[in-house]
Amino acid sequence: MALYWDATYAIALALMEAYPGRDPVEIGLGELAHMVETLPSFSDDPALVTERILQDIQITWYEEKATP
């Protein structure tokens, strides 16, 4: 399944799988953008990302990681 910037939840899950030891709180938005863009299933235009999209991904990742 191809990932696009608007697939916040799917991206967060893919990041959890690709980077299981990383804490999303400790990742800057620039690094987060790079991490998303290098996911094998990412298929969107990197120029379309906004700070808000990255924050939404980071929050979702944090919330999913914190859920037992």
VMD Tcl script that builds the backbone (N, CA, C; Angstrom):
set m [mol new atoms 204]
animate dup $m
set s [atomselect $m all]
$s set {name element resname resid chain x y z} {
  {N N MET 1 A 0.839 -1.174 0.000}
  {CA C MET 1 A 0.000 0.000 0.000}
  {C C MET 1 A 0.891 1.246 0.000}
  {N N ALA 2 A 0.657 2.120 -0.906}
  {CA C ALA 2 A 1.432 3.357 -1.009}
  {C C ALA 2 A 1.011 4.332 0.089}
  {N N LEU 3 A 1.991 5.045 0.634}
  {CA C LEU 3 A 1.734 6.033 1.673}
  {C C LEU 3 A 1.844 7.435 1.095}
  {N N TYR 4 A 0.905 8.279 1.503}
  {CA C TYR 4 A 0.890 9.679 1.108}
  {C C TYR 4 A 0.801 10.518 2.377}
  {N N TRP 5 A 1.175 11.784 2.293}
  {CA C TRP 5 A 1.233 12.641 3.465}
  {C C TRP 5 A -0.049 12.653 4.278}
  {N N ASP 6 A -1.201 12.500 3.647}
  {CA C ASP 6 A -2.460 12.564 4.390}
  {C C ASP 6 A -2.805 11.271 5.131}
  {N N ALA 7 A -1.984 10.256 5.007}
  {CA C ALA 7 A -2.213 8.977 5.686}
  {C C ALA 7 A -1.463 8.961 7.022}
  {N N THR 8 A -1.799 9.896 7.888}
  {CA C THR 8 A -1.082 10.085 9.147}
  {C C THR 8 A -0.969 8.805 9.958}
  {N N TYR 9 A -2.062 8.131 10.160}
  {CA C TYR 9 A -2.066 6.922 10.988}
  {C C TYR 9 A -1.212 5.824 10.366}
  {N N ALA 10 A -1.373 5.589 9.084}
  {CA C ALA 10 A -0.594 4.547 8.398}
  {C C ALA 10 A 0.897 4.868 8.421}
  {N N ILE 11 A 1.239 6.130 8.266}
  {CA C ILE 11 A 2.645 6.538 8.335}
  {C C ILE 11 A 3.188 6.293 9.736}
  {N N ALA 12 A 2.422 6.656 10.755}
  {CA C ALA 12 A 2.861 6.440 12.138}
  {C C ALA 12 A 3.113 4.958 12.398}
  {N N LEU 13 A 2.239 4.099 11.923}
  {CA C LEU 13 A 2.434 2.657 12.103}
  {C C LEU 13 A 3.674 2.175 11.363}
  {N N ALA 14 A 3.881 2.671 10.154}
  {CA C ALA 14 A 5.062 2.285 9.377}
  {C C ALA 14 A 6.342 2.745 10.078}
  {N N LEU 15 A 6.315 3.928 10.667}
  {CA C LEU 15 A 7.474 4.420 11.404}
  {C C LEU 15 A 7.738 3.583 12.651}
  {N N MET 16 A 6.683 3.184 13.343}
  {CA C MET 16 A 6.838 2.326 14.519}
  {C C MET 16 A 7.512 1.010 14.135}
  {N N GLU 17 A 7.141 0.485 12.987}
  {CA C GLU 17 A 7.721 -0.772 12.528}
  {C C GLU 17 A 9.163 -0.582 12.059}
  {N N ALA 18 A 9.421 0.491 11.347}
  {CA C ALA 18 A 10.753 0.732 10.788}
  {C C ALA 18 A 11.756 1.194 11.851}
  {N N TYR 19 A 11.277 1.896 12.876}
  {CA C TYR 19 A 12.148 2.473 13.905}
  {C C TYR 19 A 11.614 2.130 15.300}
  {N N PRO 20 A 11.614 0.850 15.662}
  {CA C PRO 20 A 10.981 0.448 16.931}
  {C C PRO 20 A 11.642 1.033 18.180}
  {N N GLY 21 A 12.896 1.362 18.124}
  {CA C GLY 21 A 13.590 1.882 19.298}
  {C C GLY 21 A 13.597 3.387 19.409}
  {N N ARG 22 A 13.037 4.077 18.437}
  {CA C ARG 22 A 13.065 5.547 18.433}
  {C C ARG 22 A 11.892 6.120 19.212}
  {N N ASP 23 A 12.163 7.214 19.897}
  {CA C ASP 23 A 11.134 7.943 20.625}
  {C C ASP 23 A 10.725 9.134 19.769}
  {N N PRO 24 A 9.472 9.185 19.321}
  {CA C PRO 24 A 9.049 10.267 18.432}
  {C C PRO 24 A 9.210 11.662 19.035}
  {N N VAL 25 A 9.204 11.771 20.344}
  {CA C VAL 25 A 9.351 13.069 21.001}
  {C C VAL 25 A 10.760 13.634 20.786}
  {N N GLU 26 A 11.730 12.759 20.609}
  {CA C GLU 26 A 13.126 13.174 20.471}
  {C C GLU 26 A 13.537 13.418 19.015}
  {N N ILE 27 A 12.592 13.372 18.104}
  {CA C ILE 27 A 12.885 13.520 16.678}
  {C C ILE 27 A 12.416 14.895 16.212}
  {N N GLY 28 A 13.309 15.629 15.589}
  {CA C GLY 28 A 12.944 16.925 15.026}
  {C C GLY 28 A 12.108 16.749 13.769}
  {N N LEU 29 A 11.421 17.793 13.371}
  {CA C LEU 29 A 10.531 17.693 12.218}
  {C C LEU 29 A 11.291 17.438 10.920}
  {N N GLY 30 A 12.481 18.006 10.776}
  {CA C GLY 30 A 13.284 17.751 9.578}
  {C C GLY 30 A 13.690 16.295 9.472}
  {N N GLU 31 A 14.130 15.731 10.601}
  {CA C GLU 31 A 14.495 14.316 10.621}
  {C C GLU 31 A 13.270 13.446 10.374}
  {N N LEU 32 A 12.146 13.810 10.956}
  {CA C LEU 32 A 10.912 13.053 10.763}
  {C C LEU 32 A 10.519 13.037 9.293}
  {N N ALA 33 A 10.600 14.176 8.642}
  {CA C ALA 33 A 10.277 14.236 7.208}
  {C C ALA 33 A 11.167 13.280 6.428}
  {N N HIS 34 A 12.451 13.273 6.737}
  {CA C HIS 34 A 13.384 12.374 6.047}
  {C C HIS 34 A 13.037 10.915 6.320}
  {N N MET 35 A 12.693 10.607 7.554}
  {CA C MET 35 A 12.336 9.233 7.910}
  {C C MET 35 A 11.111 8.771 7.121}
  {N N VAL 36 A 10.112 9.641 7.006}
  {CA C VAL 36 A 8.899 9.294 6.255}
  {C C VAL 36 A 9.231 9.114 4.779}
  {N N GLU 37 A 9.989 10.045 4.230}
  {CA C GLU 37 A 10.304 10.012 2.802}
  {C C GLU 37 A 11.122 8.785 2.413}
  {N N THR 38 A 11.847 8.199 3.356}
  {CA C THR 38 A 12.658 7.021 3.047}
  {C C THR 38 A 11.949 5.708 3.351}
  {N N LEU 39 A 10.708 5.778 3.832}
  {CA C LEU 39 A 9.942 4.542 4.003}
  {C C LEU 39 A 9.733 3.908 2.631}
  {N N PRO 40 A 9.910 2.594 2.527}
  {CA C PRO 40 A 9.790 1.941 1.212}
  {C C PRO 40 A 8.455 2.171 0.515}
  {N N SER 41 A 7.386 2.330 1.271}
  {CA C SER 41 A 6.064 2.480 0.663}
  {C C SER 41 A 5.642 3.930 0.472}
  {N N PHE 42 A 6.510 4.888 0.826}
  {CA C PHE 42 A 6.151 6.296 0.675}
  {C C PHE 42 A 6.193 6.688 -0.803}
  {N N SER 43 A 5.105 7.283 -1.287}
  {CA C SER 43 A 4.988 7.581 -2.717}
  {C C SER 43 A 4.567 9.013 -3.017}
  {N N ASP 44 A 4.600 9.898 -2.047}
  {CA C ASP 44 A 4.118 11.259 -2.255}
  {C C ASP 44 A 5.269 12.203 -2.593}
  {N N ASP 45 A 4.925 13.409 -2.962}
  {CA C ASP 45 A 5.902 14.440 -3.286}
  {C C ASP 45 A 6.423 15.056 -1.984}
  {N N PRO 46 A 7.727 14.964 -1.700}
  {CA C PRO 46 A 8.270 15.543 -0.470}
  {C C PRO 46 A 7.999 17.035 -0.332}
  {N N ALA 47 A 7.823 17.731 -1.409}
  {CA C ALA 47 A 7.584 19.175 -1.359}
  {C C ALA 47 A 6.199 19.529 -0.816}
  {N N LEU 48 A 5.313 18.572 -0.716}
  {CA C LEU 48 A 3.947 18.841 -0.264}
  {C C LEU 48 A 3.789 18.836 1.256}
  {N N VAL 49 A 4.809 18.420 1.970}
  {CA C VAL 49 A 4.683 18.317 3.422}
  {C C VAL 49 A 4.636 19.704 4.068}
  {N N THR 50 A 3.881 19.772 5.159}
  {CA C THR 50 A 3.814 20.992 5.965}
  {C C THR 50 A 4.211 20.652 7.396}
  {N N GLU 51 A 4.505 21.684 8.150}
  {CA C GLU 51 A 4.844 21.477 9.559}
  {C C GLU 51 A 3.678 20.811 10.293}
  {N N ARG 52 A 2.481 21.202 9.966}
  {CA C ARG 52 A 1.287 20.626 10.614}
  {C C ARG 52 A 1.157 19.129 10.338}
  {N N ILE 53 A 1.418 18.720 9.110}
  {CA C ILE 53 A 1.352 17.294 8.770}
  {C C ILE 53 A 2.375 16.522 9.596}
  {N N LEU 54 A 3.590 17.040 9.677}
  {CA C LEU 54 A 4.641 16.363 10.438}
  {C C LEU 54 A 4.288 16.297 11.922}
  {N N GLN 55 A 3.720 17.358 12.449}
  {CA C GLN 55 A 3.301 17.349 13.850}
  {C C GLN 55 A 2.209 16.313 14.080}
  {N N ASP 56 A 1.265 16.211 13.166}
  {CA C ASP 56 A 0.193 15.217 13.285}
  {C C ASP 56 A 0.762 13.799 13.266}
  {N N ILE 57 A 1.719 13.552 12.389}
  {CA C ILE 57 A 2.359 12.234 12.323}
  {C C ILE 57 A 3.079 11.940 13.633}
  {N N GLN 58 A 3.812 12.922 14.125}
  {CA C GLN 58 A 4.577 12.742 15.359}
  {C C GLN 58 A 3.655 12.483 16.553}
  {N N ILE 59 A 2.570 13.213 16.650}
  {CA C ILE 59 A 1.609 13.023 17.741}
  {C C ILE 59 A 0.965 11.638 17.654}
  {N N THR 60 A 0.568 11.253 16.464}
  {CA C THR 60 A -0.055 9.935 16.280}
  {C C THR 60 A 0.925 8.829 16.638}
  {N N TRP 61 A 2.161 8.959 16.191}
  {CA C TRP 61 A 3.197 7.976 16.515}
  {C C TRP 61 A 3.371 7.882 18.030}
  {N N TYR 62 A 3.471 9.021 18.690}
  {CA C TYR 62 A 3.629 9.047 20.141}
  {C C TYR 62 A 2.451 8.366 20.839}
  {N N GLU 63 A 1.255 8.699 20.434}
  {CA C GLU 63 A 0.056 8.134 21.052}
  {C C GLU 63 A -0.035 6.632 20.835}
  {N N GLU 64 A 0.285 6.170 19.637}
  {CA C GLU 64 A 0.233 4.733 19.354}
  {C C GLU 64 A 1.319 3.973 20.110}
  {N N LYS 65 A 2.479 4.584 20.234}
  {CA C LYS 65 A 3.580 3.948 20.960}
  {C C LYS 65 A 3.247 3.851 22.450}
  {N N ALA 66 A 2.541 4.841 22.975}
  {CA C ALA 66 A 2.196 4.874 24.396}
  {C C ALA 66 A 1.042 3.934 24.740}
  {N N THR 67 A 0.292 3.516 23.737}
  {CA C THR 67 A -0.855 2.625 23.968}
  {C C THR 67 A -0.358 1.208 24.220}
  {N N PRO 68 A -0.736 0.624 25.361}
  {CA C PRO 68 A -0.267 -0.759 25.674}
  {C C PRO 68 A -0.889 -1.807 24.778}
}
mol reanalyze $m
mol bondsrecalc $m
mol representation Tube
mol addrep $m
